[in-house]
Amino acid sequence: MTVSGVQLQEYLAGLDYPVSREDLVRWCQENGASTEMLQLLRGLPVEEFDNPAELSEALNTLA
């Protein structure tokens, strides 16, 4: 799956860090992320993200 940086920023707008993977999925779901995107997020190898850079790094491991 390819998610553009712009799409991801739309889903993550207003998100506070640190954030758990579970809360991240919930946040994106509430912001209209697709089922495919939510499945991708559920597959992230990290349980918690302290900042956007950590989240971005984890997402890059799935690409």
ZAPA-63577 format. One record per residue (C-alpha): x, y, z negated. Coordinates in steps of 0.05 Angstrom, whole numbers, padded with zeros to 5 digits, always signed. Example, Ala and Ser with C-alpha at 12.3 -4.5 7.8 and 13.67 -1.06 7.14 Angstrom:
2
+00246-00090-00156
+00273-00021-00143
END
This chain:
63
+00000+00000+00000
+00024+00069+00015
+00002+00126-00029
+00026+00195-00011
+00056+00240-00064
-00002+00288-00053
-00054+00234-00067
-00017+00213-00129
-00012+00284-00154
-00088+00291-00145
-00100+00230-00188
-00050+00252-00241
-00070+00326-00246
-00076+00346-00319
-00048+00281-00347
-00012+00288-00413
+00052+00249-00428
+00071+00204-00459
+00018+00158-00429
+00007+00083-00433
-00004+00042-00371
-00075+00028-00394
-00090+00102-00404
-00058+00118-00338
-00103+00069-00302
-00164+00097-00338
-00145+00169-00321
-00135+00153-00248
-00201+00114-00246
-00237+00174-00275
-00204+00218-00222
-00228+00176-00163
-00169+00131-00148
-00184+00073-00103
-00189+00001-00127
-00124-00013-00090
-00089+00044-00126
-00114+00020-00193
-00089-00050-00180
-00021-00021-00161
-00019+00018-00227
-00039-00044-00267
+00022-00079-00237
+00072-00028-00262
+00128-00062-00302
+00130-00008-00356
+00081-00004-00414
+00089+00071-00428
+00115+00131-00391
+00146+00190-00428
+00145+00237-00369
+00128+00242-00295
+00198+00222-00274
+00192+00155-00310
+00125+00142-00277
+00154+00160-00209
+00213+00114-00219
+00167+00056-00239
+00123+00068-00178
+00185+00067-00133
+00201-00004-00158
+00135-00028-00128
+00147+00001-00059
END
